[in-house]
Amino acid sequence: MNEFWDKILFKLGDFTLTPAKIAAAILVIVITWFVLLLIKKILLHPKKMDATEKGRRISAFQLLRYLVWVIVFSICIKIAGFDITILVAGSAALLVGIGFGLQNIFSDLISGLFLLFERKVKVGDVMEVDNIVGKVQAINLRTSVLLTRDGYDIIVPNHKFITENVINWSHNSYERRFQIEVGVSYGSDVELVTKCLLACANEHQELIKTEDHKPLVRFSDFGDSALIFYLMFWTKDIFHVEQIKSEIRYKIFQSFRENKVVIPFPQRDVHMIPKSI
């Protein structure tokens, strides 16, 4: 057995590769994988955990995982017989050369570290990136995964969260205000319109109805063909807010029909002036 474990499989200068070194490196990797799996289960095991706390724990685990694998990679190189200091010194010039060609990748890596450290973006947050709204599913070192409202995943480079203007709809709080624009004819009773809009909002279960965040109606403007109103409401279900708006519009349309409130279509009056003889 000693002869088998010490048998030289590959030799290059002072470096020799033996079955014993390969087995030791594999053992370190397997043990590390099991330990990280155990840590992940411990961190994410509690069932009663809100989205903020879950995102915080996932970010902490991601950072720990990258740190551990860097250390394990260094240990495996040491087990294989490489001198790490010589390896780093020898690769420094190469890294400088390829660094210019990998600027975007390095930018994503650094941005990923900022995201994991600062936690400005967390798993579960609802983000708007390039006019696409999605829920953060995972934050990796180079890219992040967003689940869109249509059910597909998009891969977003991490530098977009750092260097570009993005909207975090759920930052610090999941309570956000939205609005629905409604136009009614000039002959409408504005008090009745306000009453109908508030009734439709108060009937919906997903809206917040506390004193600070209760639905309200704003008489916005005198339009070309209609009086413009905004129904403003607060909700925690940011990800499905477009469906909430649709359901409220159904209620508004039915309420206006029952109360004979007219929603006008764009129109223009043309007056013909006869030519005088």
Beta strands, then each sheet from edge to edge (+ up, - down):
strand 1: 10-12
strand 2: 15-17
strand 3: 126-129
strand 4: 132-139
strand 5: 143-148
strand 6: 153-157
strand 7: 167-168
strand 8: 176-184
strand 9: 207-208
strand 10: 216-222
strand 11: 227-235
sheet 1: 1+ 2-
sheet 2: 6+ 5- 4+ 3- 7+
sheet 3: 8+ 11- 9+
sheet 4: 8+ 11- 10+
end
